[in-house]
Amino acid sequence: MNKRLIDILRITLKQAAVASAVITVVAAAVLVYACFTGMTGNIKDSTVVGKAQQEIEKNPANKALLEHFREIDFQERALYFGKTEFFENGKDICIGFLILSLLFFRGYTLLREKLPEVKKNGDAGYNLARIKGNNITLLSSTVTAIVVILFLVLFSTWGKERFPWQLKAETKTSADLSMQWSSFRGFTGQGVVTSGKYPVTWDVKTGENISWKIDMPVIAYSSPIVFEDRLFVTGSGEKKLKVLSFSASTGKLVWSSMVMVKTNTDDIEVMSEEAGGAGYASPTPVTDGKYVYAYFATNILVCFDFDGKQQWVKFFGKPENTYGLSSSPLLFEDKILLQVDQSGEGMSKLYAVNKKSGKIIWETKRPDGASWGTPIIIDYKGKKELITTGTSMVIAYDPVTGKELWRAECLSGEVSTSPAYTDEKVFVMSVGSQTTVFAINPEGKGDITKTNIIWEHEEESQAINAPVAVKSKVIVAMNGYIVCHDAGTGKIIWKYELEDDFWASPAVTENYIYIPSQKGKVYVFDLAGKLVNTIEIGEKLSASMAFSGSRMYIRTDKLLYCISGESK
């Protein structure tokens, strides 16, 4: 190797080792100072919270005092999580630059050699050597600075928890995720129940087939999700966003955690449920069996572990959506996929977020215009496609890269429905004064509007929920009607007229279809269209049902029911 190049590399490694060591020492000193000044104290050790709690115990009926305590607790938690993140980042910087320093120093020692002495006797070679040495030092210093800055940039943008020393060993879940009701409308997001046997009759007044019933401490349209014996719901109250975990078998509250955000979101106004909006917590959470991920109408995505500890939170900016953001997150490999369609120009986007760190992996711009549907992932002839509905069109993306695969411009109105899939066909609904159902062949590239729409059928009424597709049938619940189409031709197989409306989406088990209604009833049909039972719940049902382990879960505005053959 050229001697000049070796000299440059040797001096660069030496300077980089020194610079990395200095950064390591400074970071370590800051962390030590933080330790001795109490910056790592836990919330439970907070004297402010402890004092407020003592006052509450003395005056438990004082609502103003209780609200004051909640505000103090919120501030202390936000401070605690900020300090925790500071400490974690500082630790990672120490470890990272310590490793770099050792590597740079090792490289320097391998290249170090004794330089020949140059005599200061007026020889012209001395001046030449001095000039060359200065040039080498300047060049190596520049390279060193670039290396250090590059590492800092990588640390801040490539992502926390992506470096080798940050990776944690994956813990295997004890259950197959595909057998869990782990997201909106189940694992596939389509309301198809793949296991268990469920009752077709129950009575909320007598307790027949009611395993348990609990009051809901929060308000929301979001649906429950279940993983083994854990049930999760989201909700809000006085602009406070919450995630709650219950025992799925007993209904006992395991934990209730408030979302802690660094950004002030108090100025974000969301149309409430009472005013006809979706409210703060319409999106349904999703879980991978280790963590639960929840999205809220304030455009916030948050991650909690199964003990209720917040891991990270991501704010995507102030939202612009008339009724409130409602699309639910879904999981794909190591990503959380999130469709955020908004009315503001250039604001609609599809995001892939790293589920470990909350960092954005990729984002894809979508057509302008608000929508409220949740996408699904299909497997079409061995290829994964992310199917989305929105303003005027259905768009399929590659869930790995976010690249658009195809689009069909067939939708109109304010799209609130989600897609369905069966028999290698995608089914979507256009929402207007009357709903139109479309069947689409999900292959090809670019605009497939004129070539891939297999059939369409204009219904007699309006549907704002999602269809369910199974066994070559597509079932639609709309205002006043339940309609079943042949998936291949669109022909109506059966239709049932009801004086009711439906916001929650239907679900189908092996033999039955369950449809919650706005009049507080659950209609149970068999696949041939026979009305098997009508169960009175007594409150309007806006959240979709959850199914797991032969238990059904129904969320009303005020209550949460567990229904099975085990009456209590």
Order of alpha helices (4+ residues) and beta strands (2+ residues): alpha-alpha-alpha-alpha-beta-beta-beta-beta-beta-beta-beta-beta-beta-beta-beta-beta-beta-beta-beta-beta-beta-beta-beta-beta-beta-alpha-beta-beta-beta-beta-beta-beta-beta-beta-beta-beta-beta-beta
